[in-house]
Amino acid sequence: MAVGRSDTLQELITILETMFGETIIGSDINLVKHLFYSLKADQREFPFDYEGEKLTSVVEEVSEDTLVLYVPYLQPKGILRAKISFEILNILYQFEVVLLDFWEDHVRVKIPSELQAAAFRKNLRVAVDDLFMNYVILYRSLSGGERELGKNLSVEQRFFHLMKEIKKDNPSLKLINLMVTEYILGISKDYEIVFFGPGKDGGFFGDFIKKYNRSVYVPDCSLIKSYIGEEKDPYLDNFRDEYLRLIQTRGQAKADEFFRELQKEEVRNFLISYIVTPIRLFNDPIGYVKVYSTAMDKFSIVQQQALYIEELGDILTYALTKVYIRQENFRNEEAVTRILDISMNGLLFEIEDERTFNYLKQHNIIKMFIPISERNLVLRGEVVRFLEIGNGKYQLGVNFFDSNPDDMVFLQHYIFSKKMRILFE
């Protein structure tokens, strides 16, 4: 619902009238429509808060009194109101809008007839063209996003020393490899760590991991149902999906024969049970860990041990991705991550790697190293805006929440001097 005009809001409208002229200000709704035309022209993404769910939206159409917004993953919930917010010309706007119609990731909303909430940013942004930064991702959880306290605390306690190394700014892959090996040996002395590459495709397991990108667990190699049965482990997969695919492509007899031969071969090799879990870079499989028990071992790998190995695979994936992002970003003496604008609240930077862009949507807590003059600023922040610009370029907006001592004071001096330089040019 619109609120009455306060003195501050009236002052803001007066300033906007001075900036834009009377052609867009005849009434509040004309000003509001102009704001949405601006968003549409720039194809700018902005938050869409629907029943506590934070989504991203883009203006696709502006008509006389309605808007069409593209909102991926929007699911109608019976509630016909949502909140949107965006920034234009250093002014933050927020509206509560009425939802009129839903269809295929789109929603039609009524254009607000009045300004509802608007305020100037306390800290102005300064555009820069000569500022670069390096950064590393900081640990929140293995899957990113919100921290799952119960699950992640147990993982961090179970793999304490490994997680301690991974949380460093520059973890050692050699040390991580040694630690992972020790943890695997705690389950079984029989294991394989395979990375795909020239001449190493991983065979059947490699093909399965590349195709399905998930773990497979066979608790008893003497039973064919462990391979293809419907009653599989509730937390771990078997080969049933591949079995059904073979039935469709090659027929029931060929599918049965294939897995019977696989089972016979593994029994001839004295296998009792095994777990195969993927190793990924970002979300792409680059190898796998296979841990197994044999008749000589006189034990089977049980569900808890299989889940333990799967967690190790997730940890190794996170470690490899973190190191890759750091090394790619720090590969050259001159950093390749360009800062576009900066303020005391945050910054906007640009990258050219789609995988990193998508990964940061989940693992969005980062530590930034920004060389300015004789000082290397160390700032921590949360990536909150994701923009696909085109031509292989991606822009990300960061809100600062922490820094090294006195770095914010130094940043304030830098921004002030930059603004003064712009004023005198």
C-alpha positions as a printed Julia matrix, in Angstrom:
425×3 Matrix{Float64}:
  0.0     0.0     0.0
  1.3     3.46   -0.88
  2.21    5.79    1.96
  1.68    9.52    2.24
  4.44   11.77    0.97
  6.88   12.71    3.67
  9.01   15.84    3.44
 11.97   13.69    2.41
 10.03   11.96   -0.36
  8.68   15.26   -1.66
 12.23   16.63   -1.67
 13.34   13.57   -3.66
 10.57   14.13   -6.24
 11.53   17.78   -6.54
 15.15   16.77   -7.2
 14.07   14.22   -9.8
 11.9    16.82  -11.53
 14.96   19.06  -11.74
 17.04   16.17  -13.16
 14.55   14.83  -15.72
 12.14   17.68  -16.49
  8.35   17.75  -16.46
  7.88   15.22  -19.28
  8.18   12.25  -16.93
  6.96   13.74  -13.68
  3.37   14.76  -14.41
  2.28   12.33  -11.69
  3.78    9.63   -9.5
  2.7     6.85  -11.87
  4.54    8.49  -14.78
  7.7     8.61  -12.68
  7.22    4.98  -11.66
  6.64    3.93  -15.28
  9.81    5.73  -16.27
 11.73    3.73  -13.67
 10.47    0.46  -15.13
 11.22    1.62  -18.7
 14.76    2.23  -17.53
 14.99   -1.28  -16.03
 13.64   -2.77  -19.26
 16.07   -0.83  -21.45
 19.05   -1.99  -19.39
 17.67   -5.54  -19.0
 18.6    -5.15  -15.35
 17.96   -7.95  -12.87
 16.39   -7.02   -9.52
 15.07   -8.92   -6.46
 11.52  -10.29   -6.43
 10.46  -11.23   -2.88
  7.45  -13.57   -3.01
  6.27  -15.08    0.28
  9.78  -15.04    1.74
 11.32  -16.62   -1.39
 14.08  -14.48   -2.9
 13.88  -14.66   -6.7
 15.39  -12.63   -9.54
 13.25  -10.77  -12.09
 13.6    -8.8   -15.33
 11.1    -6.38  -16.93
  9.94   -7.75  -20.28
  7.02   -5.44  -21.08
  5.67   -2.11  -19.85
  2.08   -1.26  -20.83
 -0.39    1.42  -19.76
 -0.87    0.25  -16.19
  0.75   -3.21  -15.99
  4.18   -4.85  -16.26
  5.23   -8.27  -17.45
  8.14   -9.64  -15.41
 10.25  -12.68  -16.23
 10.84  -14.51  -12.92
 12.57  -17.91  -13.32
 11.36  -20.67  -10.97
  8.34  -18.65   -9.81
  5.64  -20.92   -8.36
  2.2   -19.36   -7.61
  1.23  -19.79   -3.96
 -2.19  -18.18   -3.89
 -0.78  -14.91   -2.56
 -1.26  -11.97   -4.94
  1.35   -9.54   -3.58
  5.15   -9.39   -3.82
  7.93   -6.94   -3.03
 10.43   -5.65   -5.56
 13.42   -3.36   -5.07
 16.04   -1.84   -7.35
 18.5     1.04   -7.66
 18.61    3.75  -10.33
 20.93    6.77  -10.3
 22.08    6.05   -6.76
 18.49    5.99   -5.47
 17.05    2.85   -3.9
 13.37    2.09   -4.62
 11.05   -0.47   -3.05
  7.5    -1.34   -4.08
  4.81   -3.77   -3.04
  3.04   -4.85   -6.25
 -0.24   -6.63   -6.99
  0.12   -9.84   -9.03
 -2.51  -10.21  -11.76
 -1.57  -13.3   -13.77
  1.0   -16.15  -13.83
  2.33  -18.25  -16.74
  5.6   -20.11  -17.51
  8.08  -18.16  -15.36
  6.22  -14.91  -16.09
  3.94  -12.75  -14.01
  1.85   -9.69  -14.87
  1.76   -7.04  -12.13
 -0.06   -3.77  -11.7
  2.17   -0.7   -11.92
  2.12    1.1    -8.53
  0.29    4.42   -8.79
  2.54    6.13   -6.23
  6.09    6.1    -5.02
  6.15    3.9    -1.94
  9.72    4.0    -0.61
 12.82    5.66   -2.0
 16.06    6.89   -0.51
 19.43    8.17   -1.64
 22.36    5.84   -0.98
 24.43    7.03    1.95
 27.6     5.94    0.17
 27.97    6.99   -3.45
 29.42    4.57   -5.95
 32.49    5.62   -7.88
 33.13    4.18  -11.33
 36.71    2.97  -11.81
 38.6     1.7   -14.85
 42.02    1.01  -13.35
 41.2    -1.12  -10.31
 41.58   -4.91  -10.17
 41.27   -7.52   -7.46
 42.0   -11.13   -6.54
 39.57  -13.18   -4.46
 39.0   -16.57   -2.84
 35.75  -18.24   -1.81
 35.16  -18.61    1.91
 33.58  -21.71    3.42
 29.93  -21.58    4.43
 28.87  -25.14    3.6
 29.86  -27.81    1.09
 26.76  -27.16   -1.0
 26.89  -23.38   -0.6
 23.79  -21.3     0.09
 22.4   -21.26    3.59
 24.46  -23.04    6.21
 22.91  -26.37    7.17
 23.99  -26.39   10.8
 23.38  -30.02   11.73
 24.88  -31.56    8.61
 27.84  -29.23    8.22
 28.85  -29.23   11.87
 29.01  -33.03   11.82
 31.09  -32.95    8.62
 33.48  -30.38   10.09
 33.9   -32.4    13.27
 34.37  -35.71   11.44
 37.0   -34.28    9.06
 38.37  -31.6    11.39
 41.99  -31.37   10.17
 41.01  -31.66    6.5
 38.41  -28.88    6.81
 40.9   -26.72    8.71
 43.32  -26.93    5.76
 40.59  -26.33    3.16
 39.4   -23.16    4.94
 42.82  -21.52    4.45
 43.16  -18.86    1.76
 45.72  -20.99   -0.07
 45.18  -24.67    0.85
 47.78  -27.26   -0.13
 46.45  -29.87   -2.57
 49.34  -32.17   -1.68
 48.39  -32.1     2.0
 44.68  -32.47    1.17
 45.48  -35.55   -0.93
 47.43  -37.12    1.95
 44.59  -36.42    4.41
 41.89  -37.79    2.09
 43.96  -40.95    1.58
 44.26  -41.43    5.35
 40.51  -41.06    5.79
 39.86  -43.61    3.02
 42.29  -46.08    4.6
 40.19  -45.84    7.75
 37.4   -47.54    5.75
 39.35  -49.93    3.52
 42.89  -50.49    2.26
 41.42  -51.23   -1.2
 40.62  -48.09   -3.16
 41.19  -46.28   -6.46
 41.32  -42.55   -7.2
 40.89  -42.0   -10.94
 41.08  -38.7   -12.83
 39.85  -38.54  -16.42
 42.29  -37.4   -19.07
 44.12  -38.46  -22.24
 44.16  -42.27  -22.21
 42.14  -42.39  -18.98
 38.4   -42.4   -19.5
 37.64  -44.4   -16.36
 36.0   -47.31  -18.21
 32.44  -48.3   -17.28
 32.52  -46.4   -13.98
 33.91  -43.32  -15.69
 31.12  -43.39  -18.28
 28.51  -43.86  -15.55
 29.86  -40.96  -13.46
 30.05  -38.64  -16.49
 26.5   -39.54  -17.52
 24.74  -39.44  -14.13
 27.11  -37.34  -11.98
 26.23  -39.18   -8.76
 27.49  -41.89   -6.41
 26.72  -45.6    -6.85
 26.74  -48.09   -3.97
 26.69  -51.89   -4.27
 26.34  -53.37   -0.75
 26.52  -57.05   -1.86
 28.1   -58.11   -5.14
 26.6   -61.61   -4.84
 23.07  -60.23   -5.35
 22.01  -58.86   -8.74
 19.36  -56.72   -7.0
 22.22  -54.71   -5.41
 23.05  -53.6    -8.94
 19.66  -53.05  -10.57
 16.96  -53.69   -7.95
 14.15  -51.25   -7.21
 14.75  -51.57   -3.46
 17.98  -49.6    -3.47
 19.53  -47.74   -0.57
 17.39  -44.67    0.32
 20.44  -42.35    0.38
 22.67  -43.87   -2.31
 21.97  -44.95   -5.91
 22.65  -48.22   -7.73
 22.77  -48.87  -11.51
 19.01  -49.16  -12.03
 18.67  -46.0   -14.17
 21.4   -47.25  -16.51
 19.72  -50.68  -16.57
 16.4   -49.11  -17.64
 18.2   -47.06  -20.29
 19.77  -50.22  -21.72
 16.35  -51.91  -21.8
 15.01  -49.04  -23.91
 17.98  -48.9   -26.29
 19.11  -52.54  -26.51
 16.28  -54.65  -25.11
 15.61  -56.58  -21.9
 17.86  -59.55  -22.76
 20.91  -57.4   -23.58
 20.43  -55.28  -20.45
 20.19  -58.38  -18.24
 23.23  -59.91  -19.91
 25.32  -56.76  -19.46
 24.78  -56.53  -15.72
 25.06  -60.3   -15.2
 28.48  -60.15  -16.87
 29.47  -57.13  -14.75
 28.43  -58.99  -11.6
 30.3   -62.18  -12.64
 33.47  -60.25  -13.36
 33.4   -58.51   -9.99
 32.67  -61.76   -8.13
 35.62  -63.4    -9.98
 37.74  -60.53   -8.64
 36.51  -61.39   -5.12
 34.64  -58.1    -4.64
 32.18  -58.06   -1.75
 30.9   -54.46   -1.85
 31.92  -51.01   -3.07
 31.08  -47.31   -3.29
 32.0   -45.11   -6.26
 31.62  -41.35   -5.79
 32.42  -38.58   -8.3
 35.17  -36.0    -8.0
 34.05  -32.75   -9.6
 35.49  -29.41  -10.64
 32.64  -26.94  -10.13
 29.79  -29.37  -10.96
 31.55  -31.26  -13.76
 32.86  -34.79  -13.05
 36.63  -35.03  -13.59
 37.2   -38.39  -11.87
 35.99  -40.69   -9.14
 36.92  -42.43   -5.9
 36.17  -46.14   -5.66
 36.45  -47.82   -2.27
 35.78  -51.55   -2.06
 36.1   -54.65    0.1
 37.13  -58.13   -1.04
 36.71  -61.68    0.23
 40.17  -61.43    1.81
 39.03  -58.46    3.92
 36.11  -60.39    5.45
 33.88  -57.32    5.82
 31.36  -55.36    3.76
 31.17  -51.61    3.28
 27.98  -50.6     5.09
 25.74  -47.64    4.4
 27.36  -45.29    6.94
 30.81  -45.99    5.51
 29.51  -45.4     1.98
 28.02  -42.04    3.03
 31.34  -41.22    4.7
 33.15  -41.76    1.37
 30.52  -39.7    -0.47
 31.13  -36.8     1.94
 34.86  -37.11    1.29
 34.14  -36.81   -2.43
 32.13  -33.61   -1.82
 34.95  -32.17    0.29
 37.53  -32.99   -2.37
 35.29  -31.36   -5.0
 35.03  -28.18   -2.92
 38.81  -28.11   -2.32
 39.69  -28.58   -6.01
 37.23  -25.9    -7.1
 38.47  -23.41   -4.49
 42.09  -23.96   -5.49
 41.21  -23.72   -9.2
 39.4   -20.39   -8.74
 42.29  -19.0    -6.72
 45.01  -20.18   -9.09
 43.17  -18.99  -12.19
 42.59  -15.61  -10.57
 46.17  -15.32   -9.31
 47.83  -16.9   -12.37
 49.17  -13.61  -13.75
 51.0   -10.91  -11.85
 48.28   -8.47  -12.91
 44.92   -9.71  -11.68
 42.3   -10.34  -14.35
 39.22   -9.58  -12.24
 38.26   -6.01  -13.07
 36.34   -3.78  -10.65
 33.72   -1.58  -12.36
 32.59    0.56   -9.43
 33.13    0.7    -5.69
 31.61    2.33   -2.61
 31.91    1.99    1.14
 29.1    -0.61    1.0
 30.37   -2.84   -1.78
 31.62   -3.15   -5.34
 30.75   -4.46   -8.8
 33.29   -6.67  -10.57
 33.46   -8.47  -13.9
 34.62  -11.98  -14.84
 34.63  -14.03  -18.05
 34.16  -17.58  -16.73
 30.6   -18.91  -16.79
 31.38  -21.83  -14.46
 32.76  -19.49  -11.8
 29.77  -17.17  -12.26
 27.31  -20.03  -11.62
 29.38  -21.46   -8.75
 29.4   -18.1    -6.95
 25.6   -18.1    -6.94
 25.85  -20.75   -4.21
 29.31  -20.2    -2.73
 28.81  -16.46   -2.53
 30.95  -15.48    0.49
 34.32  -14.25   -0.79
 37.52  -12.65    0.47
 38.87   -9.9    -1.78
 42.42   -8.56   -2.13
 42.45   -5.09   -3.74
 45.82   -3.39   -4.36
 45.44    0.4    -4.06
 48.62    2.47   -4.17
 50.98    1.06   -1.55
 48.3    -0.88    0.33
 46.62   -4.23   -0.34
 43.08   -3.99    1.02
 41.57   -7.2     2.41
 37.76   -7.12    2.39
 35.13   -9.81    2.94
 31.72   -9.71    1.36
 28.66  -11.5     0.02
 27.89  -11.66   -3.69
 24.27  -10.49   -3.98
 23.84   -9.49   -7.66
 24.45  -11.61  -10.76
 24.27  -10.05  -14.23
 24.86  -11.8   -17.57
 26.11   -9.02  -19.85
 26.7   -11.06  -23.0
 29.84  -11.64  -25.08
 31.09  -13.99  -22.38
 31.14  -11.31  -19.66
 29.48  -11.57  -16.24
 29.09   -8.91  -13.56
 28.7    -9.58   -9.84
 27.74   -7.16   -7.07
 29.24   -7.59   -3.59
 28.16   -6.2    -0.21
 31.04   -5.79    2.26
 30.59   -7.12    5.8
 34.17   -7.2     7.17
 37.69   -5.94    6.52
 41.2    -5.88    7.93
 41.88   -3.09   10.47
 41.91    0.42    8.94
 41.24   -0.85    5.4
 37.81    0.82    5.27
 39.4     4.13    6.31
 41.92    3.77    3.47
 39.08    2.89    1.06
 37.17    5.98    2.17
 40.18    8.17    1.39
 40.53    6.51   -2.01
 36.85    7.06   -2.91
 36.99   10.68   -1.74
 40.11   11.41   -3.81
 38.52    9.66   -6.82
 35.37   11.78   -6.53
 37.39   14.98   -6.22
 39.43   14.05   -9.28
 36.23   13.48  -11.28
 34.81   16.85  -10.16
 37.91   18.72  -11.31
 38.17   16.98  -14.7
